Amino acid sequence: MRSTKVVVDLLRGANPGATVNEDRVRHAIRRGLVAPESFAGRLAWSEDDVARLAAALELVPPALDEPGCVAVTG
């Protein structure tokens, strides 16, 4: 699970030159395009939530690597 700030930073990194800010994210939530979980009064974004947000904002979804995962190359 990721915080909104982390999600915004990930989307900015994957979409240089695009306008990505918390206002756009909040707008997508208010319009019902995404519905991340709430935990302790904060939003907690799953990989699926981030992918839906990117699609709703017409952005390239960021590559989400879970900590501790190792890519196997052949």
C-alpha positions as CSV (number, residue, x, y, z in Angstrom):
1,M,0.0,0.0,0.0
2,R,1.2,3.4,-0.9
3,S,0.4,6.9,0.3
4,T,-1.1,9.5,-2.0
5,K,2.2,11.5,-2.1
6,V,4.1,8.4,-3.2
7,V,1.5,7.7,-5.9
8,V,1.8,11.2,-7.2
9,D,5.6,11.0,-7.3
10,L,5.4,7.6,-9.1
11,L,3.0,9.0,-11.7
12,R,5.2,12.1,-12.2
13,G,8.2,9.9,-12.8
14,A,6.4,7.8,-15.3
15,N,4.8,10.8,-17.1
16,P,7.4,13.6,-17.5
17,G,5.8,16.8,-18.7
18,A,2.3,15.8,-17.7
19,T,0.4,17.7,-15.0
20,V,0.2,15.3,-12.1
21,N,-0.7,16.7,-8.7
22,E,-2.9,15.8,-5.7
23,D,-5.7,18.0,-6.9
24,R,-6.1,15.8,-10.0
25,V,-6.0,12.7,-7.8
26,R,-8.7,14.2,-5.5
27,H,-10.8,15.1,-8.4
28,A,-10.7,11.5,-9.7
29,I,-11.7,10.2,-6.3
30,R,-14.6,12.7,-6.0
31,R,-15.8,11.6,-9.5
32,G,-15.8,8.0,-8.4
33,L,-13.2,6.9,-10.9
34,V,-11.0,5.4,-8.1
35,A,-11.7,4.3,-4.6
36,P,-8.5,3.6,-2.6
37,E,-8.8,2.2,0.9
38,S,-8.7,4.4,3.9
39,F,-6.4,3.6,6.8
40,A,-6.0,5.7,9.9
41,G,-7.6,8.7,8.1
42,R,-5.3,8.4,5.1
43,L,-5.6,6.9,1.7
44,A,-3.8,3.6,1.0
45,W,-3.2,2.9,-2.7
46,S,-2.8,-0.7,-3.9
47,E,-1.3,-1.6,-7.3
48,D,-4.7,-2.0,-8.8
49,D,-5.8,1.4,-7.5
50,V,-2.7,3.1,-9.0
51,A,-3.4,1.4,-12.4
52,R,-7.0,2.5,-12.3
53,L,-5.9,6.1,-11.4
54,A,-3.4,6.2,-14.2
55,A,-6.1,5.0,-16.7
56,A,-8.6,7.5,-15.4
57,L,-6.1,10.4,-15.7
58,E,-5.0,9.1,-19.2
59,L,-1.4,8.6,-17.9
60,V,1.2,5.9,-18.3
61,P,1.0,3.7,-15.2
62,P,4.3,3.6,-13.2
63,A,6.3,0.4,-12.8
64,L,5.5,-0.8,-9.3
65,D,8.1,-3.0,-7.8
66,E,7.4,-4.4,-4.4
67,P,10.2,-4.1,-1.9
68,G,12.1,-7.3,-1.5
69,C,11.2,-8.6,-4.9
70,V,14.1,-9.7,-7.1
71,A,13.7,-9.9,-10.9
72,V,15.0,-13.1,-12.5
73,T,16.9,-12.6,-15.7
74,G,17.9,-15.4,-18.0
